Structures are given as structure tokens and as C-alpha cells.
Amino acid sequence: MYTGIRRYPIALLLVALATLLITGCGDGLPRRYPISGQVLLGEEPLGSGFVRFVPPNARPATGRIGPDGRFTLTTGQKPGDGAVAGQHVVTVIAYDESRPGTFTSLIPEIYNDPRRTPLRATVTGPNDNVVLRVEPISQEAPAATPIDTSGDEDPMNWE
């Protein structure tokens, strides 16, 4: 009996390989780029806290700020996997960790709020030199770009 499978095994192998190439072997999430950098409080490294890059329609990326002010972003899928390409609202959260149980912010609260923070970033590829500057609490933080939240539109959506 004739079967096409036995007669054309190479053709079937090529079709299977083409299918794998078209569908890919990724994790099904948007492509992420490694992003790291430093947070400065005025001109000095901010020694603790978290940085968060919030894109309009994808998983946010977060990084812990080390004693030298450095951070590396991750979406939580893999350590250091970075952030998705595109525009991001950037928040920074930093509390005094020397007194457990208290939550005294080391920076103006405006940087904690994605609707008010003046920090923005555009991710276009890998970058290990991102510098984020936040103003000390004693100085007035820069004003955020106003976002209209009176309508039904999502204020995080730039489309």
C-alpha cells in the first residue's frame, strides 16, 4: 500500500521545521530587552528602593535598587529579562529601611504614583546605562505632565 508519509519524509521534516520557525520557541510574551542603570537622589546614588517601568499594554518591569543606586529590571519571568519595547511611565519607591515597621519616604511621593511621576523612558533595545534622577524631599519635585482622567480612557494608554 502506498502512503505519502513513507515516500516524502524529508518534505514532512521541512514542513515541521518551517512551522517551528513561524510559531517560534519563545515564552509567548512580548520581546523584552535587558535594562539596568542607576537612580540618583540629587547627584548621589539612592541606596535602596524599587524602580518600576510601566508600559501601557504589557507587564511592568521592576528592579530593586542596590546600595550603589544600581538596578536591573525584570518582568518576573526570568531574572534580569528586562522590559518590553516602547514608552514607559517610571516610578521609584524608596523608604527608610533603618526603622522596621515605619514607612518614611526618602523621596517626594510624586515619584511613587504612575499618574503623577514626571519620569518617562522609551525602551528600544538593551541598555545598561539608564540614569534616573529624583529630587530630594527638601526640594520641590518637578511637575508631572497632566493626564486627563475624567473620561473613560485609560490614562496609561498612549494610543
N, C-alpha and C positions, 0 to 999 in steps of 0.2 A: 504494500500500500504506500502511496506517495503522501508525504507530509512536507509542507513548506518549511517547517521548523528545522527538520534534519537537513534540508537542502540548502538553506540560507542562514547558517548560524552566525556568520560574520555580519550579515545585514542586521540581524536581530541585536547583536552586540553593539553595533554602531547606533541603532535606534535607542537602546538603553543608555548609552553614553551621552547621546545628544539630549535625552530627557533630563539626565542629571545636570548637565551643563546649563540647560534652560531654567530649571527649577532651583538650582543652587543647592549648596550644602550648609547654608547659614542657619542662624537660630530663629529666622522669621521676623526679626525686629529690624527697624531701620539701621542703616550703617552708622557706626559710632567711630569717632576719632579720639585718640588719646589726647587729653588736655590736662595740663598741670601748670602751676605758676605760683605766685606769691601774693598774699594780702598784706598791704601796708596800712598801718594806722598812722595817718600823717605821713612821716618819712621813715618810720620804724616798722619792722615786721610785727604783725598781730600774732601773738603767740598761742592762740587757742581758738576753737570755734569750728564753724562749718560754713562752707560755700555751697550754694545750690544754683545750678543753671536750669532755668525753667523754659522749655520751648513751648510754642502754642499748642502743638498737637502730638506730643510724644512724651515718653518717660523722662522725667527730670533726672539730672545727674548731680551727685553730691560728693563732696570731698571734705575730709577732716583737715583742719588747719593745724600744722605742727608747730613746735616751739620756734622754728625759724620762719614762720609765716607761710611755709610751702604747703600746697595741696595737690592732690591728684584726683580727678573726677572719675566716678563710676556710676552706672545706672543700676548696679546691684546684680547684673547678670554675671559679670566676671570682674574680679578686682582690676581697677585701672582701665576698664574698657572705654572710658571717655564719655563724650556727649554726642548727640546726633547733630548733623549739619543744620545750619540755619540760625535764625535770630533767637536770642535767649534773654529773658529777664534774669538778672543775677541778684541773689540775696546773700547776705552774710549775717550769721548769728554768732555772737561771741558774748559769753557770760563769765563773770568772775568765778572761777572754779576753786579758789582758795578757801571759800566758806561753803562747805556742803549744805545743801538744803536751801540756799538762797539763790535768787536769780537776779543779780545786779548786772545789767548790760554794760559791756565795755565800750560799746559804740552807740551812736544815735539809733533809736528804734526804727527810723525810716528805712534802714538797710535790711531789716527783718521782713518787711512787708512787700510781697511781689507787686502789689498795686501802687506802691509809693516809691520804691527804690529807684534812684537815678542810674543805677548800674545796668549796663546792657553789654552783650557780647554777641558777636557773629562767629559761628564755627564754620570754617570752610575746609579744614583739614587738621592734621596733627599739629599741636602747638605745646611746647613745654616752657614758654616764657610769658604766659599771661600775667599781667600785673593789675591787681585790683586795689584802688586807693579808697579808703574810707576816712572820713574826718573824725577827729576826736570828739567826744561828747561835749567838751567845753566850747567847741566852735560850732557854728550853725552848719548843719548838713546842707548840701546843695538841694535845691528844689527838684522834685521829680517831674517828669513830663506828665501833665494831667491826662487821665484816661477817663473817657465818658463811660460811666457805669449806669446811666439812667435808663438805657434801653434793654432789650432782650439779648443783645450781642455779648459774646464772651469777651471781656476786656483783654484776655491773653491771646486772642486770635488776631493776627495781623493781615489776614486775607481780605 
